[in-house]
């Protein structure tokens, strides 16, 4: 059987560049890297970048590295390192090399010394505020720092003393000496090193100066022999600095940077800073909350790596930013699960039904297919007895026209079972219906070939005697509008993004395990929550509903 994942394969401009580079002999093999900063969990945008880097390297029999750009110890943590490794592997990829920017701190320092010796870097005493004021505007050039013309000897001495810890945080920085009149702000003497007396997760207290991202990143690529450095469009203006660092630091290997459009989804924020704020302010249940667009959140909710990879391929690689409808991702989840997920029944808002003419104490086993779209999965047994649960909204005492479910005097089919007819209702002191009494017709058993009469409604149910209690978590988008909407993004958090219901599932769910996935009749696809499910409590996250109006655009 050909999977949907294998059907989606679109060309893109980066693949074409790689083909040309190989054919023209510019590179001998393709080497890519996925270079996350370990300052948060990965989100769906990172998943696109992971798929792009690893799949292109795989396609050309090249190499793909996982490298952590860990140059800011204040915001980084080993928790994020391990989470990122776990996410990459869950998506289905293995790295050829596992590297850290901090592995290269000594070489980066030596390259910075080389720039000083060449007269291309200097130690500056200006404060960040003073540097910003002297940086200029879009129409006016920047102003040279009064420390720009320090001698090579003085700069070497000060930089060495910065490393030795003689100065406080923010007291001095090392800047590149490029062009304060450049039209590109990134070339106006950018900071290369800053002082930070902070313990690093990888190097401990060995260093108190740390390279800036724009200095470290091109050096890392060059050291690892990366041929195609793929990044999102916001780094396009940084490319001249990237090339300058590689050239002036006299790196033997010369990587090339190529930019592509980042992934934006409707009703979603794609900022690790904002996502961290949601976690820190307890708006969500951690980085892996099923409402979060993190890979960990999607995994806990029940998304599959196959569906995410297919989605990433279908979105494609473009040069123009755009926003993708989140329903497109849900489409691929449904397509992936429809042949995999066992069918079963669950009642989320239970209402008891007593079948008054069914023998007391009798339990009958009914047979049903596990997945009608995949007969190879076989059949399952469902217990049926005098008392069952149905959904509260499958009964109305005074229904509107064209309501075909259960109401007094009406007959419906129980899925996989019998016709039942409502005869009476039981109410509490407030007039709420708490139980309904029905009779069943033994001749109408499902699969018996009965054709005596037809009913317009079919409803699902679970046996009250044997059903297992379960908690169901239903989700709506966490963000009601996109991140460009007015107000802060926290103002747009959906207060109804989570609904928790207590109901029942079929007893065949007794052996279910965390991350097992099912299709509940009429309700959608659900995943066994790995965080809150225990031996005594089943918790299901709804992955997606059964249907959507979304359709893939025709080619």
Residue, then its C-alpha position, 0 to 999 in steps of 0.5 A: x500500500x502506497x502511503x500518502x506521504x510517498x505521494x507528495x513530492x514537489x520540487x523547490x528552488x533549493x533542491x534545484x540549486x543543489x542539483x546544479x552545484x553537484x553537476x557543476x562540481x561546486x560541491x562534492x556532497x551535500x551537507x546540511x544542518x538543523x541549527x536550533x538555539x536550545x532556548x525553548x521547544x521546537x514548533x511546527x515551523x521548525x518541523x518544516x526546517x527539519x524536514x527540508x534539511x534532513x530530506x534533501x541531505x537524504x535525497x542526495x546521499x549527503x549528510x545532515x547534522x544536528x547542531x545546537x547554537x548554544x551561544x547564550x547561556x542566560x536563556x539556554x537549558x539542557x532540558x531544551x537540548x534533550x527535547x529537541x533531540x527527542x523531537x527530531x528523532x520522533x519526526x523520523x530523522x537521525x543526524x550524521x553529526x551531533x554538534x554544539x556551537x560551544x564545541x568551537x568556542x576556542x576556535x571562535x575566540x582565535x578567529x576573533x583574535x585574527x580579526x583584531x590583528x587584521x584591524x577588522x575588530x575592536x573592543x568598544x566601551x559604549x553602552x548598548x544605548x549609546x551604540x543604538x543612538x550612534x547606529x544611525x537611521x535608514x536615511x542617515x549613516x551611523x557614527x564611528x565609536x570613539x573607541x573604533x581606532x584603538x590600536x591592535x595591541x590595545x584591542x588584543x590586550x583588552x579582549x584577552x582581559x575580557x576573557x579572563x573576567x576582568x570586566x563586568x557584564x556589559x562593560x565592554x564588547x568586541x565589534x567588527x570594524x566594517x562600515x558605519x555608513x552601510x545601507x545594511x544595518x547588520x554591517x554597521x560594526x556589529x557586536x561579535x562578543x559580549x561579556x556574560x558571567x553566566x554558567x553555560x550548560x555545556x562549558x560550565x564556567x570556563x567562559x565569561x565571554x560569548x560570541x554573538x549568533x551572527x558571528x558564531x553561526x557562519x563559523x560553525x557552518x564553515x567548521x562543519x563543512x556545511x555546503x548549503x546553509x538553509x535559513x528563513x527569510x528574516x536572515x536574508x539581510x544578515x547574509x552579507x555579514x555571514x559571508x564577511x565573517x567566513x571570508x575575513x576569518x579565512x575559513x577553509x570551507x566556504x558555506x553558502x546561505x540560502x533563505x526560504x519562507x518560514x511557515x506561518x499557520x492561522x490561529x497560531x503564534x510561531x515565536x518561542x518567546x511568546x510560547x515560553x510566555x504561555x508556559x511561564x504564565x500557566x496559560x497552558x499545561x507546559x510546552x507539550x500542552x496539546x493546544x501548543x504548536x510545538x512538536x511535543x504538543x502535537x505528539x501528545x495530542x496525537x499527531x503523527x510524524x508521517x502526517x507532519x512530514x507530508x504537510x511540510x512537503x505539501x507546503x513546499x519551499x518558497x521565497x515569499x512569506x505566506x500563511x497556511x490554513x491550520x486545517x491543511x495540517x488537520x487534513x493530512x492528520x485525517x488522511x494518515x489516521x483513517x487507515x490506521x486508527x481502530x474504530x470504537x464508540x465513546x460517549x462523552x456526555x452520557x445519558x442512561x437508557x434502560x431497555x425495559x424489555x431486554x432480559x435483566x442480567x443478560x449480556x450479549x456480545x455483538x461483532x463489529x469491524x475494527x476499521x471498515x476502510x481497512x478490513x485486514x484489521x479484523x473485528x471486535x466484540x462489543x457487550x450489550x445489555x439492558x442498560x446503556x449510555x448514549x449522548x445527551x444530545x442524541x435525545x430531545x424531549x421536544x425536538x425540532x423538525x428533521x431531528x432524526x435521533x431519539x425522542x418520545x415515540x421515535x425509533x432509531x438504530x443503535x450502531x452495531x446493535x438493534x432498533x430501540x424506541x423511546x417510551x418514557x423519560x425520567x426527570x430530576x427535581x429540576x425537570x432535567x431528563x436523567x434517564x430514558x426508557x426504551x424497548x428494543x426489537x430483537x428482529x432488527x439486530x445489525x447484520x441479520x439482514x432485517x429489512x422490515x422497516x427503516x429508520x432515519x437515525x443511527x446513534x452510538x452507545x456504550x454498555x453501562x455495565x461494562x463501559x470504562x469511565x474516561x476523560x475527554x479533552x476537546x480542543x479549539x485553536x489556542x489563539x483566536x486571531x493571528x499574531x498580527x491582530x490588535x492588542x497583545x497576543x495574550x488578549x487573543x487567547x481563546x478562553x474556550x480552547x479546552x473543554x473537559x468532559x467525563x464519559x465512557x468508552x467500550x471495555x475493549x479499551x482496557x488494554x490501551x496504552x498512552x499514544x494509542x489512537x482511535x476513531x470514536x464514532x461521530x466524535x473524531x480521532x482521539x489519542x490516549x494522553x501520555x501525561x495524565x493517563x494512569x492505570x486508574x484513569x483514561x484520558x483522551x485528547x481529540x486529535x481532529x474532528x472527523x470532517x472538515x470543509x478544507x480541500x487541497x487545491x487542485x494542481 
